[in-house]
Amino acid sequence: MKKIGLAVVTTAAVVAAALVPAGPSVQAATGRAHSSPPGFASALSAVNQVAWQTNASVNALAVAGNTVFAGGLFTRIRPPGNAAGVGDAARKYLAAFDRTTGKPTRFAPTVNGPVWSIATAPDGKRVVIGGDFTVVDGEILDVEPGKRLVMTWQAHWDDAVGKDRASRVSYELSAAGAATTKVRVVHDDFDGATATYTGSIAGWPLMLSSLKSLLETGNPLPRR
């Protein structure tokens, strides 16, 4: 199939963030995959409850519509009343639960490190997470510290993009003045005009423009 791509450039000072497209309370079970930083306690207790549970601490919760997002040190979740390792499912540091039924949703991105904070966008369609990770649902293909990062990209914002195979995103940094950095983003390796491709055409310019505004003014662009 024909491979097509997108390229977007913006100029600003640079920071990094992670954006992830977007039941009863979730209880954290005993056991830790990572140690909490000093003074950072688990948000939930490790008592046995009738809700789905995690195999390590839950550090943050956020609600968007009928979905509860949980982030923390856990890597697996299990049904109510089940012993550890019985009927559990993989959820690496991030999971989502139906607010009405309490059951986990199909939302299952792979994060390669603990999640410490979660916030949802006003429209409920995006979730922003913060923590000790470098990749969300991707594999690092090439890196040149301070200059270039190439990774796979797998979108999850709806069922259509979820069917697409992973594409590729390259972030390139270069000096554009004494205190300014040029950011060039290339999103390519699509199998033609896929749902991910068409959904990314407007997305990247908006995200980078909002990042530029945040860095220069302290405020992101207003949501329309």
C-alpha positions in Angstrom: 0.0 0.0 0.0 1.0 3.6 -0.5 2.7 5.1 2.5 1.8 8.8 3.3 2.8 11.1 6.1 2.3 14.4 7.9 4.9 17.0 8.9 4.3 19.9 11.4 6.8 22.5 12.6 6.5 25.0 15.5 9.0 27.2 17.3 9.1 27.6 21.1 10.9 26.6 24.2 10.3 22.9 24.8 8.7 20.7 27.5 7.2 17.2 27.3 3.8 15.8 28.1 1.7 12.8 27.4 -1.8 12.9 25.9 -4.0 9.8 25.8 -7.3 9.8 23.9 -10.3 9.1 26.2 -17.8 2.9 37.8 -17.4 2.4 41.3 -14.2 3.3 43.1 -11.1 1.2 42.4 -9.3 -0.3 45.3 -5.5 -0.9 45.4 -4.4 -4.4 46.4 -1.2 -5.2 48.2 2.1 -5.4 46.5 4.2 -2.7 44.7 6.0 -2.7 41.4 7.7 0.6 42.2 8.4 2.5 45.3 6.4 5.7 45.9 8.5 8.9 46.2 9.0 10.3 49.7 5.8 11.8 51.0 3.6 10.4 48.2 1.0 8.1 49.6 -1.3 5.8 47.8 -4.6 7.4 47.0 -6.6 4.3 48.0 -6.4 1.6 50.7 -5.4 -2.0 50.1 -8.5 -3.5 51.7 -10.4 -6.4 50.0 -13.5 -5.0 48.4 -16.3 -6.0 46.0 -15.0 -3.9 43.2 -12.2 -4.6 40.7 -8.8 -4.4 42.2 -5.2 -3.7 41.2 -2.0 -5.5 42.1 -0.4 -2.3 43.4 -1.2 1.2 44.4 -3.6 3.6 42.6 -2.2 7.1 42.8 -4.7 9.2 40.8 -8.3 9.1 39.6 -10.2 11.2 37.0 -13.7 11.0 35.7 -14.9 11.7 32.1 -18.6 11.1 31.6 -19.4 7.6 32.6 -15.7 6.5 32.7 -13.3 6.5 35.7 -9.6 6.5 34.8 -7.1 5.2 37.3 -3.3 5.6 37.2 -0.6 4.2 39.5 2.0 1.6 40.2 -0.2 -1.4 39.2 0.3 -3.6 36.2 -2.7 -5.9 36.4 -6.4 -5.8 37.5 -8.6 -8.6 38.8 -12.3 -9.2 39.3 -14.1 -8.7 42.7 -13.3 -11.4 45.2 -10.7 -13.2 43.1 -7.3 -14.1 44.6 -4.2 -12.5 43.0 -3.4 -14.1 39.7 -6.9 -15.5 39.2 -8.9 -14.1 36.2 -6.7 -11.0 36.1 -6.0 -8.8 33.1 -3.0 -6.7 32.1 -3.3 -2.9 32.6 0.1 -1.3 32.8 -0.1 1.7 35.1 -3.3 3.0 33.5 -6.9 1.6 33.4 -10.4 2.8 32.8 -13.6 1.5 34.4 -17.3 1.9 33.6 -18.8 4.2 36.3 -22.1 2.4 36.3 -21.1 -1.3 36.2 -17.6 -1.0 37.7 -16.2 -3.2 35.0 -13.0 -2.3 33.1 -13.3 -0.9 29.6 -11.3 -1.9 26.6 -9.1 1.2 27.1 -5.7 -0.4 27.7 -2.7 1.7 26.5 0.7 0.4 27.4 2.7 2.9 29.6 6.3 2.0 30.4 6.4 3.5 33.9 4.2 4.6 36.9 1.4 7.2 36.5 1.2 9.8 39.3 -1.4 12.2 38.0 -4.4 12.3 35.6 -6.6 15.1 34.2 -9.4 14.9 31.7 -10.2 17.4 29.0 -13.5 19.4 29.4 -15.0 17.6 26.4 -14.2 14.2 28.0 -12.4 13.0 24.9 -8.8 13.2 26.0 -6.9 12.2 29.2 -3.6 13.8 30.2 -1.3 11.7 32.4 1.9 12.5 34.2 4.4 10.2 35.7 7.8 8.4 35.4 7.4 7.1 31.9 8.8 7.8 28.5 6.5 6.0 26.1 2.7 5.6 25.9 1.7 2.7 23.5 4.8 2.9 21.5 8.2 1.5 20.9 11.3 3.8 20.7 12.9 3.2 17.3 15.7 5.7 17.4 16.9 8.4 19.7 19.5 11.1 19.7 19.3 12.9 23.1 18.4 16.5 22.8 17.9 16.3 19.0 15.7 13.5 17.8 13.2 10.8 19.0 11.5 8.3 16.7 8.8 6.0 18.0 5.8 4.0 16.9 2.3 5.5 17.4 -0.9 3.7 18.1 -4.0 5.8 18.5 -7.0 4.8 20.7 -9.5 7.6 20.4 -12.2 5.5 18.7 -12.7 2.0 17.3 -11.8 3.0 13.8 -8.3 4.1 14.6 -7.9 1.2 17.0 -8.0 -1.1 14.0 -5.1 0.7 12.3 -1.6 -0.8 12.8 1.0 1.4 14.5 2.4 4.3 12.5 5.6 6.3 13.2 6.2 9.7 14.7 9.5 11.6 14.6 10.3 14.6 16.9 13.2 16.7 15.8 14.6 19.6 17.8 17.0 22.3 16.5 18.1 25.7 17.7 16.2 28.7 16.3 17.8 31.4 18.4 19.5 32.0 21.7 16.5 30.8 23.8 14.3 29.3 21.2 13.9 25.7 19.9 12.3 24.6 16.7 10.2 21.5 17.0 9.5 19.5 13.8 7.1 16.6 14.0 6.8 14.0 11.2 4.0 11.5 11.4 4.3 8.9 8.7 4.3 5.1 7.8 0.5 5.0 7.3 -1.1 2.4 5.1 -2.7 5.1 2.9 -5.5 7.5 4.2 -6.3 5.5 7.3 -8.6 6.7 10.1 -5.4 7.5 12.1 -4.1 9.6 9.2 -7.3 11.6 8.6 -7.7 12.1 12.4 -4.2 13.4 12.8 -4.2 16.0 10.0 -5.8 18.7 12.2 -4.7 17.2 15.5 -0.9 17.8 15.4 -1.1 21.5 14.3 -3.6 22.2 17.1 -1.5 20.4 19.7 1.7 22.0 18.8 0.1 25.5 18.5 -1.4 25.0 22.0 2.0 23.9 23.4 3.7 27.0 21.8 1.0 29.2 23.4 1.5 27.5 26.8 5.3 28.0 26.8 5.1 31.6 25.6 2.1 32.9 27.6 1.5 30.4 30.4 -1.9 29.4 28.8 -2.8 26.9 26.2 -5.1 27.8 23.3 -8.8 27.9 24.3 -10.7 24.8 23.4 -13.4 25.4 20.7 
